[in-house]
């Protein structure tokens, strides 16, 4: 990692990435992330009824430890889910990491991503951990982001800095996504670190709040997974208490960090060629606006129109209409990258070639407005649906 | 149409298909279907909040006429939806057809499919109707099925015959589908004809019941449209009253007819290479089973695995898990074309190459069973998601 990014890392965390032999091809598949001192820790997990062992064990650890942790172990290449030995694999991994860090097992958080239902040996990760432990340093943060990638094309890391009279607070985060992304998260992992001093309850509340407006606002293919996990560790190494910052400064920085990472995930959706921001205004409630935005974002016909840079507002109108939320189509407007293409439910007067050109950009916005004076609004990020998505997912056993 | 199929048509209906200039390429785009005598008529329409003018006007006609009709006019190439003149186009079409048939306008039912939001002239269809009226006969039933095709690759027609002491009753149906198919129907049209003698209320009840177990059980891409319409006309020309048949014979024949057509639609989904039947057993209620089956059927990851003939049961388990319906994954089984691939939430002992081969067939079944003794069950038909689907829909303005 470049030296400048190392300087942007929060204090008191070290990182190591390596190849444990979980992936079939030789590329880092294991990430070890350690706080030098006990850290407040929060976690948000998938709501899928089928949950992987690392999700179960991490949720339990956070309960038992009262929201503290020292170590995060994450792997790609295998989800450690829906196998007879998944609990054993997770327990052995936690035990090995705890022993290296000389902490109790409930100080170890786990996350896995990869294929579901294929067992791995319970000794594979424990055998690789000592080697990683030896190399822990401040330079491998981005390598860890690489080690958790599956069909992602780029590692995703983001940084934030907060200045205050009491000193500087830093936040850093990594994420992986690509396929199976949808609110309530899906094969989506994100690990967030800060050297602010915050109590465990507040860490959990801040994390929950930021996840709701970031990772839970992206959708790639409406699928959610068994392994989605977001952790936030706050070790206080900056010496700056969150109460020394202005009231919402920390939350806003965390929101910015997670929103950037969430958009990075949507932008790098499997096969995606562009990011789309779907905003809905004028619904009766925010929840209804969200349902409409998700219907538009998840519509394969809208997503393929995005791939084809086709300002096909009829598909947007149709997708919104199918939700079961009543609205008057004669008062519905559609905007594409700021240009009104549908007004009162019929085609607006617009320059189609020019809108088509804006849709060929890497980022496109779709606005859907319902008349009637409702105050409900929502924003969802998604990507287009390309032949590449199908190619990636139709390959035998991705 | 082959002579044998003409003999399978219910009595007292005539058909004509032709090119009205609605499509950009020269292929039949207008279908005229007429009962020689007044017929009981039922209709089931899209539940999308955005409804095309032909849907609005047909629903109104059925109310005003007390469930009778003589004429069905259907076109492809333009949905007559979300345009300033859509009501005028529909009204002029109904007026022209009523004048030719010398009936009241409420005896004319309309349906349209094609692009949304592009106006057509109100005189385009009326000008073409007289020519079609001249050619009405018994040979053009399948031509009508062709005239309503959009991205369908084959016209879809099906027949049923019922023998009784009172004589023979015939049923015939056509359908078009391809994209945008989902329960509550989407750019899905189906027109059903029978020469049984049935009252209007019963026609509507029989139709509703059969649609619920056929067209509302298919999903191609989770999108539903503004124009979905199913009509059933019963003209009594066989002289056989429905009460002369055994109690459920007519309903069963109608169910068989509509189920065949629904499966034809799923099989011919845009870009589809195979039909998949998703059945769920053991849910608490049929509604829960249906929600689980739909989640599996609509999951892009399951659909791309179907395209790749990949027995990836983890994706099936994950798709079911995301619905929000609680179940114990340790009691969940998955079967692919009859072979158990997941038992109690983990991989079953099965011969993977052999299951992969069965998945390369044109028809694949996926069974999902939840333990716990629930009686809820549901069946949904869908197709795989291929690069062809994306290619078709990402083309500029399909």
Interface residues (C-beta under 8 A of the other chain):
Chain A: X47 X48 X49 X50 X51 X79 X81 X82 X83 X84 X115 X116 X117 X118 X119 X179 X180 X182 X184 X186 X221 X222 X223 X224 X225 X226 X298 X299 X300 X301 X304 X305 X307 X308 X309 X310 X312 X313 X314 X315 X317 X318 X319 X320 X321 X322 X323 X324 X325 X326 X327 X329 X332 X342 X345 X346 X347 X356 X385 X386 X387 X389 X390 X391 X393 X394 X395 X396 X397
Chain B: X47 X48 X49 X50 X51 X79 X81 X82 X83 X84 X115 X116 X117 X118 X119 X179 X180 X182 X184 X186 X221 X222 X223 X224 X225 X226 X298 X299 X300 X301 X304 X305 X307 X308 X309 X310 X312 X313 X314 X315 X317 X318 X319 X320 X321 X322 X323 X324 X325 X326 X327 X329 X332 X342 X345 X346 X347 X356 X385 X386 X387 X389 X390 X391 X393 X394 X395 X396 X397
